[in-house]
Amino acid sequence: MQMSDRTRHRFRFILQYSSDKTKTLVETAIYRVSKTHNFVQLALN
C-alpha cells in the first residue's frame, strides 16, 4: 500500500512531536472515545 504525499507528510509531522505530547493526544482521544461510548450506552439503556 502506497501512502499519498499528504498522508506521509502528516505521519512525519506526528512523529516529530515529543513523546509526552503524543501521549497526551492519545490519552485525550481515548478519553473522548470512552466518554462517547459511555454516552451511547446510557442512551441505549
DSSP file (Angstrom, degrees, kcal/mol; ACC not computed):
  #  RESIDUE AA STRUCTURE BP1 BP2  ACC     N-H-->O    O-->H-N    N-H-->O    O-->H-N    TCO  KAPPA ALPHA  PHI   PSI    X-CA   Y-CA   Z-CA
    1    1 A M              0   0    0      0, 0.0     2,-0.5     0, 0.0     0, 0.0   0.000 360.0 360.0 360.0 131.2    0.0    0.0    0.0
    2    2 A Q        -     0   0    0      0, 0.0     2,-0.2     0, 0.0     0, 0.0  -0.858 360.0-137.9-105.4 128.7    1.4    3.4   -1.0
    3    3 A M        -     0   0    0     -2,-0.5     2,-0.1     1,-0.1     0, 0.0  -0.563  21.2-118.1 -81.1 144.6    0.8    6.4    1.1
    4    4 A S     >  -     0   0    0     -2,-0.2     4,-2.6     1,-0.1     5,-0.2  -0.346  29.3-107.5 -72.0 163.6   -0.1    9.7   -0.6
    5    5 A D  H  > S+     0   0    0      1,-0.2     4,-2.6     2,-0.2     5,-0.2   0.885 120.6  52.5 -60.2 -38.4    2.3   12.6   -0.1
    6    6 A R  H  > S+     0   0    0      2,-0.2     4,-2.4     1,-0.2    -1,-0.2   0.927 110.9  45.7 -65.1 -44.4   -0.2   14.3    2.2
    7    7 A T  H  > S+     0   0    0      2,-0.2     4,-2.6     1,-0.2    -2,-0.2   0.912 113.5  49.7 -64.5 -42.2   -0.5   11.3    4.4
    8    8 A R  H  X S+     0   0    0     -4,-2.6     4,-2.4     1,-0.2    -2,-0.2   0.906 111.4  49.2 -63.3 -41.6    3.2   10.7    4.5
    9    9 A H  H  X S+     0   0    0     -4,-2.6     4,-2.3    -5,-0.2    -2,-0.2   0.916 111.7  48.7 -63.8 -42.9    3.7   14.4    5.5
   10   10 A R  H  X S+     0   0    0     -4,-2.4     4,-2.4     2,-0.2    -2,-0.2   0.908 111.0  50.5 -63.9 -41.5    1.1   14.2    8.2
   11   11 A F  H  X S+     0   0    0     -4,-2.6     4,-2.2     1,-0.2    -1,-0.2   0.912 111.1  48.2 -62.8 -43.0    2.7   11.0    9.6
   12   12 A R  H  X S+     0   0    0     -4,-2.4     4,-1.1     1,-0.2    -1,-0.2   0.889 110.2  52.8 -64.1 -38.9    6.2   12.6    9.6
   13   13 A F  H  X S+     0   0    0     -4,-2.3     4,-0.5     1,-0.2     3,-0.4   0.908 108.9  49.3 -62.7 -42.8    4.6   15.6   11.4
   14   14 A I  H >< S+     0   0    0     -4,-2.4     3,-1.3     1,-0.2    -1,-0.2   0.905 107.5  54.6 -63.1 -41.5    3.1   13.4   14.0
   15   15 A L  H 3< S+     0   0    0     -4,-2.2    -1,-0.2     1,-0.3    -2,-0.2   0.755  98.9  63.7 -64.7 -23.4    6.5   11.6   14.6
   16   16 A Q  H 3< S+     0   0    0     -4,-1.1    -1,-0.3    -3,-0.4    -2,-0.2   0.695  82.3  99.9 -76.2 -17.4    8.1   15.0   15.2
   17   17 A Y  S << S-     0   0    0     -3,-1.3     2,-0.1    -4,-0.5    -3,-0.0  -0.290  85.3-104.7 -62.7 152.6    6.0   15.5   18.3
   18   18 A S     >  -     0   0    0      1,-0.1     4,-2.4     4,-0.0     5,-0.2  -0.417  30.5-112.4 -70.7 158.1    7.6   14.8   21.6
   19   19 A S  H  > S+     0   0    0      1,-0.2     4,-2.7     2,-0.2     5,-0.2   0.854 117.9  55.0 -62.8 -34.5    6.5   11.5   23.3
   20   20 A D  H  > S+     0   0    0      2,-0.2     4,-2.3     1,-0.2    -1,-0.2   0.924 108.9  46.8 -63.8 -44.1    4.8   13.5   26.0
   21   21 A K  H  > S+     0   0    0      2,-0.2     4,-2.4     1,-0.2    -2,-0.2   0.927 114.0  47.8 -63.4 -45.1    2.8   15.5   23.6
   22   22 A T  H  X S+     0   0    0     -4,-2.4     4,-2.7     1,-0.2    -2,-0.2   0.910 110.8  51.6 -62.3 -42.6    1.8   12.3   21.6
   23   23 A K  H  X S+     0   0    0     -4,-2.7     4,-2.7     1,-0.2    -1,-0.2   0.904 110.2  49.1 -61.1 -41.9    0.9   10.6   24.9
   24   24 A T  H  X S+     0   0    0     -4,-2.3     4,-2.5     2,-0.2    -1,-0.2   0.916 111.5  49.2 -64.0 -43.2   -1.3   13.5   25.9
   25   25 A L  H  X S+     0   0    0     -4,-2.4     4,-2.4     2,-0.2    -2,-0.2   0.915 112.9  47.4 -62.2 -43.3   -3.0   13.4   22.4
   26   26 A V  H  X S+     0   0    0     -4,-2.7     4,-2.7     2,-0.2    -2,-0.2   0.922 112.3  48.9 -64.8 -44.4   -3.6    9.7   22.6
   27   27 A E  H  X S+     0   0    0     -4,-2.7     4,-2.5     1,-0.2    -1,-0.2   0.890 111.4  50.2 -63.3 -38.9   -5.0    9.9   26.2
   28   28 A T  H  X S+     0   0    0     -4,-2.5     4,-2.4     2,-0.2    -1,-0.2   0.914 111.6  48.2 -64.4 -42.7   -7.3   12.7   25.1
   29   29 A A  H  X S+     0   0    0     -4,-2.4     4,-2.5     2,-0.2    -2,-0.2   0.924 112.7  47.6 -63.5 -44.6   -8.5   10.7   22.2
   30   30 A I  H  X S+     0   0    0     -4,-2.7     4,-2.8     1,-0.2     5,-0.2   0.901 111.4  51.7 -62.9 -41.1   -9.1    7.6   24.3
   31   31 A Y  H  X S+     0   0    0     -4,-2.5     4,-2.4    -5,-0.2    -2,-0.2   0.918 111.1  47.3 -61.8 -44.2  -10.9    9.8   26.9
   32   32 A R  H  X S+     0   0    0     -4,-2.4     4,-2.5     2,-0.2    -2,-0.2   0.919 113.5  47.8 -64.1 -43.7  -13.2   11.2   24.2
   33   33 A V  H  X S+     0   0    0     -4,-2.5     4,-2.7     1,-0.2    -2,-0.2   0.926 113.6  46.7 -63.5 -45.1  -13.9    7.8   22.7
   34   34 A S  H  X S+     0   0    0     -4,-2.8     4,-2.6     2,-0.2    -1,-0.2   0.880 112.4  50.6 -66.1 -37.0  -14.7    6.3   26.1
   35   35 A K  H  X S+     0   0    0     -4,-2.4     4,-2.1    -5,-0.2    -1,-0.2   0.915 112.6  46.3 -65.8 -42.4  -16.9    9.2   27.1
   36   36 A T  H  X S+     0   0    0     -4,-2.5     4,-2.4     2,-0.2    -2,-0.2   0.901 111.5  52.5 -64.7 -40.6  -18.8    8.9   23.8
   37   37 A H  H  X S+     0   0    0     -4,-2.7     4,-2.3     1,-0.2    -2,-0.2   0.919 109.9  48.0 -61.7 -44.7  -19.0    5.1   24.4
   38   38 A N  H  X S+     0   0    0     -4,-2.6     4,-2.3     1,-0.2    -1,-0.2   0.892 110.9  51.6 -62.8 -39.7  -20.5    5.6   27.8
   39   39 A F  H  X S+     0   0    0     -4,-2.1     4,-2.3     2,-0.2    -2,-0.2   0.905 109.5  49.6 -63.7 -41.9  -22.9    8.2   26.5
   40   40 A V  H  X S+     0   0    0     -4,-2.4     4,-2.0     2,-0.2    -2,-0.2   0.907 109.9  51.1 -63.9 -41.7  -24.1    5.7   23.8
   41   41 A Q  H  X S+     0   0    0     -4,-2.3     4,-1.5     1,-0.2    -2,-0.2   0.907 110.6  48.7 -62.3 -41.3  -24.5    3.0   26.4
   42   42 A L  H  < S+     0   0    0     -4,-2.3    -1,-0.2     1,-0.2    -2,-0.2   0.897 110.7  51.0 -64.0 -40.3  -26.7    5.4   28.5
   43   43 A A  H  < S+     0   0    0     -4,-2.3    -1,-0.2     1,-0.2    -2,-0.2   0.850 110.0  49.8 -66.5 -34.2  -28.7    6.3   25.5
   44   44 A L  H  <        0   0    0     -4,-2.0    -1,-0.2     1,-0.2    -2,-0.2   0.780 360.0 360.0 -76.8 -26.3  -29.4    2.7   24.6
   45   45 A N     <        0   0    0     -4,-1.5    -1,-0.2    -5,-0.2    -2,-0.2   0.491 360.0 360.0 -75.1 360.0  -30.5    1.7   28.2
